[in-house]
């Protein structure tokens, strides 16, 4: 089961790298252009993926969250604001490097897990580590789809990042 989870993470990293490389080819003007969509800019969508992935790593490192209080939510908001501020003004190449570093940390976390099905509390319900990892991957896939839609709004095609294409590239 752990090898499956690691492959899912590898896919997530591959897809993020592919999108960042593609955006770099287009120009900063394109990925920072404001559009009417889920996020104000393509860059903001990529930052969102990064921030949420970091949040999940923090969640794992803390052993989960037993209670979601107003105080906890305020600390979470401050943490998110700080992570978003870290990405302000940097280019997609740098954000891609930050995403890669974070991906390495997530991979190490998974590799070190003796029980990938260990239960983590999440403020009112419990779920397995493997389920949260799947959520990270699904979340990234969803928002990379938003990026593709935003690119099309701006007159540019997306880059293929679906899981089937990833599996195909592994066979080449």
C-alpha positions as a printed NumPy array, in Angstrom:
array([[  0.   ,   0.   ,   0.   ],
       [  2.848,   2.397,   0.772],
       [  4.223,   2.036,  -2.767],
       [  0.814,   3.045,  -4.141],
       [  0.722,   6.138,  -1.923],
       [  4.26 ,   7.067,  -3.004],
       [  3.274,   6.676,  -6.655],
       [  0.308,   8.976,  -6.067],
       [  2.619,  11.562,  -4.509],
       [  5.064,  11.141,  -7.4  ],
       [  2.215,  11.819,  -9.811],
       [  1.217,  14.939,  -7.866],
       [  4.802,  16.223,  -7.98 ],
       [  5.175,  15.387, -11.691],
       [  1.945,  17.215, -12.547],
       [  2.893,  20.305, -10.526],
       [  6.331,  20.365, -12.153],
       [  4.779,  20.009, -15.596],
       [  2.417,  22.931, -15.019],
       [  5.171,  25.137, -13.575],
       [  7.465,  24.357, -16.536],
       [  4.656,  25.13 , -18.97 ],
       [  3.809,  28.419, -17.26 ],
       [  7.467,  29.405, -17.329],
       [  7.424,  28.959, -21.122],
       [  4.378,  31.189, -21.504],
       [  5.494,  34.228, -19.473],
       [  4.883,  35.883, -16.179],
       [  2.348,  38.172, -17.833],
       [  0.107,  35.188, -18.598],
       [  0.216,  33.485, -15.201],
       [ -0.284,  36.779, -13.338],
       [ -3.058,  38.12 , -15.565],
       [ -6.317,  38.594, -13.682],
       [ -9.253,  36.553, -14.945],
       [-12.777,  35.931, -13.739],
       [-12.443,  32.425, -12.382],
       [-12.011,  30.384,  -9.224],
       [ -8.765,  32.253,  -8.45 ],
       [ -7.831,  35.805,  -9.478],
       [ -4.758,  34.542, -11.374],
       [ -3.186,  31.276, -12.461],
       [ -0.316,  32.036, -10.101],
       [ -2.762,  32.287,  -7.192],
       [ -4.107,  28.831,  -8.05 ],
       [ -0.602,  27.361,  -7.941],
       [  0.111,  29.134,  -4.638],
       [ -3.102,  27.634,  -3.272],
       [ -1.918,  24.113,  -4.128],
       [  1.394,  24.81 ,  -2.392],
       [ -0.167,  26.34 ,   0.726],
       [ -2.667,  23.524,   1.17 ],
       [  0.049,  20.879,   0.699],
       [  2.119,  22.624,   3.379],
       [ -0.879,  22.701,   5.645],
       [ -1.361,  18.963,   5.295],
       [  2.296,  18.31 ,   6.067],
       [  1.915,  20.399,   9.237],
       [ -1.226,  18.441,  10.066],
       [  0.672,  15.158,   9.765],
       [  3.637,  16.424,  11.76 ],
       [  1.272,  17.487,  14.552],
       [ -0.363,  14.058,  14.592],
       [ -3.682,  15.494,  13.457],
       [ -6.018,  17.978,  15.09 ],
       [ -8.163,  16.909,  18.014],
       [-10.279,  20.061,  18.306],
       [-11.019,  22.88 ,  15.889],
       [-11.562,  25.924,  18.093],
       [-11.808,  29.603,  17.213],
       [ -8.24 ,  29.984,  18.488],
       [ -7.046,  27.147,  16.253],
       [ -8.791,  28.681,  13.222],
       [ -7.165,  32.054,  13.921],
       [ -3.7  ,  30.439,  14.101],
       [ -4.463,  28.564,  10.881],
       [ -5.486,  31.782,   9.123],
       [ -2.292,  33.502,  10.307],
       [ -0.23 ,  30.554,   9.1  ],
       [ -1.906,  30.602,   5.676],
       [ -1.407,  34.366,   5.385],
       [  2.309,  33.913,   6.206],
       [  2.723,  31.174,   3.58 ],
       [  0.975,  33.258,   0.929],
       [  3.218,  36.221,   1.851],
       [  6.296,  34.013,   1.319],
       [  5.241,  33.535,  -2.292],
       [  4.505,  37.2  ,  -3.051],
       [  6.576,  38.579,  -5.875],
       [  8.451,  35.396,  -6.725],
       [  8.42 ,  33.858, -10.179],
       [  6.86 ,  30.527, -11.055],
       [ 10.32 ,  28.913, -11.182],
       [ 10.869,  29.746,  -7.52 ],
       [  7.388,  28.603,  -6.555],
       [  8.082,  25.365,  -8.41 ],
       [ 11.274,  24.91 ,  -6.383],
       [  9.333,  25.52 ,  -3.164],
       [  6.764,  22.95 ,  -4.272],
       [  9.549,  20.44 ,  -5.011],
       [ 11.105,  20.956,  -1.583],
       [  7.742,  20.447,   0.072],
       [  7.126,  17.343,  -2.038],
       [ 10.404,  15.893,  -0.776],
       [  9.277,  16.471,   2.802],
       [  5.918,  14.801,   2.148],
       [  7.687,  11.838,   0.548],
       [ 10.001,  11.45 ,   3.533],
       [  6.985,  11.591,   5.841],
       [  5.251,   8.784,   3.924],
       [  8.421,   6.7  ,   3.67 ],
       [  8.885,   6.917,   7.444],
       [  5.336,   5.819,   8.24 ],
       [  5.23 ,   2.337,   9.706],
       [  1.468,   2.217,   9.192],
       [  0.197,   4.215,   6.21 ],
       [ -3.326,   3.426,   7.393],
       [ -2.759,   5.047,  10.789],
       [ -5.683,   7.153,  11.962],
       [ -5.31 ,  10.926,  12.276],
       [ -7.933,  12.981,  14.112],
       [ -9.322,  15.934,  12.229],
       [-11.393,  17.97 ,  14.645],
       [-14.478,  15.836,  14.926],
       [-13.759,  12.916,  12.634],
       [-10.905,  10.53 ,  12.081],
       [ -9.441,   9.221,   8.878],
       [ -6.476,   7.223,   7.674],
       [ -3.207,   8.817,   6.593],
       [ -3.618,   7.201,   3.175],
       [ -6.987,   8.943,   2.74 ],
       [ -5.503,  12.348,   3.501],
       [ -2.67 ,  11.719,   1.027],
       [ -5.258,  10.808,  -1.616],
       [ -7.018,  14.065,  -0.79 ],
       [ -3.78 ,  16.019,  -1.366],
       [ -3.422,  14.416,  -4.794],
       [ -7.091,  14.958,  -5.702],
       [ -6.96 ,  18.557,  -4.497],
       [ -3.964,  19.266,  -6.728],
       [ -5.624,  17.587,  -9.706],
       [ -8.756,  19.654,  -9.217],
       [ -6.893,  22.957,  -9.118],
       [ -4.568,  22.083, -12.001],
       [ -7.834,  21.667, -13.905],
       [ -8.742,  25.204, -12.834],
       [ -5.379,  26.353, -14.209],
       [ -6.137,  24.689, -17.548],
       [ -9.535,  26.393, -17.72 ],
       [ -7.952,  29.752, -16.89 ],
       [ -5.289,  29.246, -19.555],
       [ -8.007,  28.547, -22.112],
       [ -9.787,  31.746, -21.056],
       [ -6.542,  33.544, -21.876],
       [ -6.26 ,  31.87 , -25.269],
       [ -3.656,  29.226, -24.388],
       [ -3.983,  25.461, -24.272],
       [ -3.166,  23.657, -21.06 ],
       [ -0.565,  20.97 , -20.633],
       [ -1.613,  17.353, -20.113],
       [ -1.317,  16.339, -16.456],
       [ -3.931,  13.632, -16.021],
       [ -2.98 ,  10.425, -14.248],
       [ -3.34 ,   8.3  , -17.387],
       [ -0.823,  10.511, -19.207],
       [  1.514,  10.226, -16.218],
       [  1.308,   6.433, -16.335],
       [  1.993,   6.554, -20.078],
       [  5.115,   8.665, -19.52 ],
       [  6.367,   6.092, -16.999],
       [  6.203,   3.421, -19.689],
       [  8.33 ,   5.415, -22.138]])
